[in-house]
Amino acid sequence: MMKRMKLICILCLLLGLSGCGGNVSTVGIQQWEPSMIYSDAEIEDAIDVILHEFDQKWNGCTLREITYAGDAKSLAHQDWAIRNNAEDAIVLISTFDVDSSGGDGSLNPDSTYTKWMWILVRTDNGKWKHVDHGY
């Protein structure tokens, strides 16, 4: 587990140095309560999807921390799997800062968003797909 976490941190650092988009170079991946639904590797794969998307699309934003929201929150959002013709849904939560640009214009400039949810779905234990985010 620690080896995988170190690898994720190194990947985040490299992604953060790779150009425009959001900043993930200082993100902290917070430890989560053990899941009865998903393995640590499955949760880490979902986190990787969000790290990549944040790095590519969240200009003017700095991701501070991210973690698995827990089994109860993920089970409460299983309707997202149904809506997207998928089998599984997972929820992550994060904290991120927005610079004076306001990100893409839809976020409050010079602010911090906490408990921001990311909803991902997948089918047949395949790759996670980000389908929604927000409060």
C-alpha positions as CSV (number, residue, x, y, z in Angstrom):
1,M,0.0,0.0,0.0
2,M,2.8,2.5,0.9
3,K,4.7,1.7,-2.2
4,R,1.6,2.4,-4.3
5,M,0.9,5.6,-2.5
6,K,4.5,6.8,-3.1
7,L,4.0,5.9,-6.8
8,I,0.8,7.9,-6.9
9,C,2.5,10.9,-5.3
10,I,5.4,10.8,-7.8
11,L,2.9,10.6,-10.7
12,C,1.0,13.6,-9.2
13,L,4.2,15.6,-9.0
14,L,5.0,14.8,-12.6
15,L,1.5,15.6,-13.8
16,G,1.7,18.9,-11.9
17,L,4.8,19.9,-13.7
18,S,3.4,19.0,-17.2
19,G,1.8,22.3,-18.2
20,C,-1.6,24.0,-18.1
21,G,-4.6,22.8,-16.2
22,G,-5.0,22.4,-12.5
23,N,-2.2,22.0,-10.1
24,V,-1.9,18.5,-8.5
25,S,1.7,18.8,-7.5
26,T,1.0,19.3,-3.8
27,V,-2.1,17.0,-3.4
28,G,-2.3,14.9,-0.3
29,I,-4.1,11.6,-0.7
30,Q,-5.7,11.1,2.6
31,Q,-6.1,7.6,4.1
32,W,-9.6,6.3,4.0
33,E,-11.5,3.8,6.2
34,P,-11.2,0.3,4.8
35,S,-14.0,-0.4,2.2
36,M,-16.2,-3.5,2.2
37,I,-17.1,-2.7,-1.5
38,Y,-13.8,-1.7,-3.2
39,S,-10.2,-2.7,-2.8
40,D,-7.5,-0.1,-2.1
41,A,-6.3,-0.5,-5.7
42,E,-9.8,0.2,-7.1
43,I,-10.1,3.3,-5.0
44,E,-6.6,4.4,-6.1
45,D,-7.6,3.9,-9.7
46,A,-10.6,6.2,-9.2
47,I,-8.3,8.8,-7.6
48,D,-6.0,8.6,-10.6
49,V,-8.8,9.4,-12.9
50,I,-9.6,12.6,-11.0
51,L,-6.0,13.6,-10.6
52,H,-5.5,13.3,-14.4
53,E,-8.7,15.2,-15.1
54,F,-7.9,17.9,-12.6
55,D,-4.5,18.3,-14.1
56,Q,-5.9,18.6,-17.6
57,K,-9.0,20.7,-17.1
58,W,-9.1,22.6,-13.8
59,N,-7.1,25.7,-14.8
60,G,-6.5,28.1,-11.9
61,C,-7.2,25.5,-9.3
62,T,-4.9,23.6,-6.9
63,L,-6.0,20.3,-5.6
64,R,-5.0,20.1,-1.9
65,E,-6.4,16.7,-0.8
66,I,-8.5,13.8,-2.0
67,T,-9.8,10.6,-0.5
68,Y,-12.5,8.0,-0.7
69,A,-15.8,9.3,0.7
70,G,-16.6,5.9,2.2
71,D,-19.0,3.0,1.5
72,A,-22.1,4.7,2.8
73,K,-21.6,7.7,0.5
74,S,-20.8,5.5,-2.5
75,L,-23.9,3.3,-1.9
76,A,-26.1,6.4,-1.6
77,H,-25.0,7.4,-5.1
78,Q,-25.5,4.1,-6.9
79,D,-28.3,5.7,-8.9
80,W,-25.5,7.3,-10.9
81,A,-24.4,3.9,-12.1
82,I,-27.9,3.2,-13.3
83,R,-28.2,6.5,-15.1
84,N,-25.0,5.9,-16.9
85,N,-25.6,2.2,-17.8
86,A,-22.8,1.1,-15.4
87,E,-22.6,-1.3,-12.6
88,D,-20.6,0.5,-9.9
89,A,-20.4,4.0,-8.6
90,I,-17.8,5.5,-6.3
91,V,-17.6,8.8,-4.6
92,L,-14.4,10.7,-3.7
93,I,-14.2,13.9,-1.8
94,S,-11.6,16.6,-2.1
95,T,-10.4,20.1,-1.1
96,F,-9.1,22.5,-3.7
97,D,-8.2,26.2,-3.9
98,V,-9.3,28.5,-6.7
99,D,-7.0,31.4,-7.7
100,S,-8.1,34.9,-8.7
101,S,-9.2,33.8,-12.2
102,G,-12.1,31.8,-10.7
103,G,-11.0,28.7,-12.6
104,D,-13.3,28.4,-15.6
105,G,-15.4,31.2,-14.4
106,S,-18.0,29.1,-12.6
107,L,-16.1,29.0,-9.3
108,N,-15.6,31.7,-6.7
109,P,-12.2,33.5,-7.2
110,D,-9.7,33.3,-4.3
111,S,-11.7,30.6,-2.5
112,T,-11.3,27.1,-1.1
113,Y,-13.8,24.4,-1.8
114,T,-14.0,21.6,0.8
115,K,-15.9,18.3,0.7
116,W,-16.2,18.6,-3.1
117,M,-17.6,15.3,-4.4
118,W,-16.5,13.4,-7.5
119,I,-18.8,10.7,-8.8
120,L,-17.3,8.0,-11.0
121,V,-18.9,4.9,-12.5
122,R,-17.6,1.7,-14.2
123,T,-18.9,-1.4,-15.9
124,D,-17.5,-5.0,-15.6
125,N,-14.7,-3.8,-13.2
126,G,-13.4,-1.7,-16.1
127,K,-11.9,1.8,-16.0
128,W,-13.6,4.4,-13.8
129,K,-15.3,7.3,-15.7
130,H,-15.9,10.6,-14.1
131,V,-19.6,11.5,-14.5
132,D,-20.3,14.4,-12.1
133,H,-18.9,16.6,-9.4
134,G,-19.9,19.3,-6.9
135,Y,-21.6,19.5,-3.5
